[in-house]
């Protein structure tokens, strides 16, 4: 007999209970406050719309130094019949090391029996296998220090989307920017524009997080790399990550399908030494509206 979505979601909640008992301390296990209640509501009335996919983060202390490693988990509705989407990251790992670690993690998960809960197994695997990557990174850092101080680079990404409306998407954008120490802005509405600036690895991580798992109508239109003599903070065009909203015009119907005033946006860009970006984003030369 085929396994149903309802049965899979019940198993997912059981696994969450196990994980909460394993990670009871504040900050060890993080998930949205409405994640579990929304699944419980669906289980009481399975005729309704499917709840959002269950998504949470587990923070692990690895090795004697208790290096923080975060395991990000996204569960398809049919997990454990299908594989979970997992990603392990740490500020102590370079991008290439994270890629290698996650490739091995995915290979291990794919070797397990289909239909079995496996997030607890993934947690243990990360604990057991992450340390060599951390030790290699420490050795590389020591070699780099001996070779001399490497100049930092400010990385700036200009991202275009057909639109940005959904509250949960905006929350992910702002939470990720804050967590990764990125400055810039998010222009909400239609079109949607995001600018982030900071260390390259943090910008790359932001780009990965906001596209995951299925934001398709989005593209990185332009990237800037600027070498810093001192701190990259001296090269930032923005002092925080701003929620940018201008006077809109258009149809305020059910879809809330409205267009931002691009004249005001152009003025904002020019105030931040970025007027040339307008043509890169929209393919036309910007002109300020007459007052």
C-alpha positions in Angstrom: 0.0 0.0 0.0 1.4 3.4 -1.0 2.5 5.7 1.8 0.5 8.9 2.1 1.6 12.5 2.6 -0.2 12.5 5.9 1.8 9.5 7.1 5.0 11.2 6.1 4.2 14.4 7.9 3.3 12.4 11.1 6.8 10.8 10.9 8.4 14.2 10.4 6.8 15.6 13.5 8.0 12.5 15.5 11.5 13.2 14.3 11.3 16.8 15.3 10.3 15.7 18.8 13.4 13.4 19.0 15.6 16.2 17.8 14.2 18.7 20.4 15.0 16.2 23.1 18.5 15.8 21.7 19.0 19.6 21.4 17.1 21.3 24.2 19.3 24.3 24.7 18.4 27.7 23.3 19.8 28.2 19.9 20.6 24.6 19.2 17.4 23.8 17.3 15.7 26.6 15.3 12.5 26.5 13.3 9.7 28.9 12.5 7.1 29.2 15.3 4.2 28.2 13.0 6.0 25.3 11.3 4.7 22.5 13.5 1.2 24.0 14.2 0.6 24.4 10.4 1.4 20.7 9.9 -0.8 19.7 12.9 -3.7 21.7 11.4 -3.3 19.8 8.1 -3.2 16.5 9.9 -6.6 17.4 11.5 -8.0 18.3 8.2 -6.1 16.6 5.3 -8.6 18.0 2.8 -7.0 21.5 3.1 -4.0 22.9 1.3 -0.6 21.3 2.1 1.4 23.1 4.8 4.8 24.7 3.9 7.7 22.2 3.8 9.2 21.7 7.2 12.5 23.7 7.5 14.8 24.0 10.5 18.4 24.4 11.6 20.5 22.4 14.0 23.7 24.0 15.5 26.4 21.5 16.5 29.6 22.0 18.6 32.3 20.0 16.9 35.7 18.9 18.4 37.4 20.1 21.5 37.3 23.7 20.3 33.5 23.4 20.0 33.5 24.9 16.5 29.9 25.8 15.4 28.6 23.8 12.5 25.0 24.4 11.3 23.0 21.7 9.6 20.2 23.3 7.5 17.3 20.9 6.9 14.4 21.2 4.4 12.0 18.2 4.2 9.9 17.5 1.1 6.3 16.6 2.0 7.0 12.9 1.1 10.1 12.6 3.3 11.2 10.0 4.5 10.0 8.3 1.3 12.2 10.8 -0.6 15.5 12.2 0.6 15.7 15.4 2.7 17.6 18.4 1.5 20.5 19.0 3.8 23.3 21.5 3.9 26.1 21.8 6.5 27.9 25.1 6.9 30.4 26.8 9.2 32.2 30.1 9.3 35.3 28.0 10.0 35.1 26.3 6.6 36.0 27.7 3.2 33.5 27.4 0.4 35.3 24.5 -1.3 35.6 22.6 2.0 31.8 23.1 2.6 31.2 21.8 -0.9 33.3 18.6 -0.3 31.7 18.1 3.1 28.2 18.3 1.7 29.0 16.1 -1.3 30.0 13.4 1.1 27.0 14.0 3.3 24.6 13.6 0.3 26.4 10.4 -0.7 26.0 9.0 2.8 22.3 9.8 2.9 21.7 8.3 -0.5 23.2 5.0 0.7 20.6 4.7 3.5 17.4 2.7 3.1 14.5 4.7 1.6 11.6 5.2 3.9 13.7 5.6 7.1 14.0 8.8 9.0 17.6 10.0 8.6 18.1 13.5 10.0 19.4 12.2 13.3 21.7 10.0 11.3 22.9 13.0 9.3 23.5 14.9 12.5 25.7 12.1 13.8 27.5 11.8 10.5 28.4 15.6 10.5 29.7 15.3 14.0 31.9 12.3 13.1 33.1 13.6 9.7 33.4 17.4 10.0 36.5 17.5 12.2 39.1 16.6 9.4 37.7 19.5 7.3 38.1 21.9 10.2 41.6 20.7 11.0 42.6 21.1 7.3 41.2 24.6 7.3 43.1 25.6 10.5 46.4 24.3 8.9 45.7 26.3 5.7 45.0 29.4 7.8 48.3 29.1 9.6 50.2 28.7 6.3 48.4 31.8 4.9 49.4 33.8 8.0 53.0 32.9 7.6 52.9 33.8 3.9 51.7 37.3 4.8 48.4 39.1 5.3 46.0 38.7 2.4 44.1 41.9 1.4 40.4 41.7 1.9 38.0 42.2 -1.0 34.6 43.8 -0.8 32.1 41.8 -2.9 28.9 43.5 -4.1 26.0 41.7 -5.9 23.1 43.3 -7.8 20.2 40.9 -7.9 17.0 41.3 -10.0 13.7 39.6 -9.6 10.4 39.9 -11.5 8.8 40.7 -8.2 9.2 40.3 -4.4 6.0 40.2 -2.5 5.8 37.2 -0.1 6.4 38.0 3.6 8.2 34.7 4.2 10.6 35.4 1.4 11.3 38.9 2.6 11.9 37.5 6.1 14.4 35.1 4.7 16.2 37.9 2.8 16.5 40.2 5.8 17.4 37.4 8.2 20.1 36.1 5.9 21.6 39.5 5.3 21.8 40.2 9.1 23.2 36.8 9.9 25.9 37.2 7.2 26.9 40.8 8.1 25.8 42.1 4.7 24.7 45.7 4.0 22.6 46.8 1.0 18.9 46.9 0.4 15.8 45.0 -0.7 13.4 46.8 -3.0 10.0 45.2 -2.5 7.3 45.0 -5.2 7.5 44.7 -9.0 10.3 44.6 -10.0 12.2 43.4 -7.1 15.9 44.4 -6.6 18.4 43.3 -4.0 21.9 44.6 -3.4 24.2 42.9 -0.9 27.8 43.8 -0.1 30.3 42.2 2.2 32.8 39.4 2.2 32.6 37.2 -0.9 31.9 34.0 0.9 29.0 35.7 2.8 27.5 37.1 -0.4 27.8 33.7 -2.1 26.1 32.0 0.9 23.3 34.7 0.8 22.8 34.0 -2.9 22.5 30.2 -2.2 20.1 30.6 0.7 17.6 32.9 -0.9 17.4 30.8 -4.1 16.9 27.6 -2.1 14.8 25.6 -2.8 12.9 27.0 -5.8 13.1 30.8 -6.5 13.3 30.6 -10.3 12.6 34.2 -11.5 15.7 35.7 -10.1 19.2 36.5 -11.6 22.4 38.1 -10.5 22.8 41.0 -13.0 26.1 42.4 -11.9 29.0 41.7 -9.5 31.7 44.2 -8.2 34.9 43.2 -6.4 37.0 46.0 -4.8 40.3 45.4 -3.0 40.4 47.0 0.4 43.6 48.5 1.8 42.2 48.2 5.3 38.7 47.1 6.4 36.1 46.4 3.8 33.7 48.5 5.9 35.4 51.6 4.4 34.2 50.6 0.9 30.6 49.9 1.7 28.0 52.1 0.0 25.3 51.2 2.5 25.6 51.3 6.3 22.8 48.7 7.0 20.5 46.4 5.1 17.6 48.7 4.2 13.9 47.8 3.5 13.4 49.9 0.4 9.8 50.8 -0.6 8.8 53.7 -2.8 5.5 55.1 -3.8 3.9 52.5 -6.1 1.4 52.8 -8.9 -0.8 50.3 -10.7 -3.4 47.8 -9.8 -3.9 47.0 -6.0 -6.0 44.0 -6.7 -5.9 40.5 -5.2 -2.4 39.9 -6.6 -1.2 43.1 -5.1 0.5 43.5 -8.6 1.9 46.9 -8.4 5.0 48.6 -9.9 7.6 50.5 -8.0 8.3 54.1 -8.9 11.6 53.6 -10.7 12.3 57.3 -10.9 12.6 57.4 -7.1 14.7 54.2 -7.3 17.1 55.8 -9.7 17.5 58.8 -7.4 18.2 56.5 -4.5 20.9 54.7 -6.6 22.5 58.1 -7.5 22.6 59.1 -3.9 24.6 55.9 -3.3 27.1 56.4 -6.2 25.4 53.7 -8.2 23.4 55.4 -10.9 25.1 53.4 -13.6 23.5 50.2 -12.2 20.1 51.3 -13.4 20.9 50.5 -17.0 22.5 47.2 -16.0 19.3 46.1 -14.2 16.7 47.3 -16.6 18.5 47.7 -19.9 17.5 51.4 -20.3 19.2 54.6 -19.3 17.5 56.0 -16.2 16.0 59.5 -16.2 14.8 61.3 -13.1 11.1 62.4 -13.0 10.4 66.1 -13.2 9.1 67.4 -9.9 
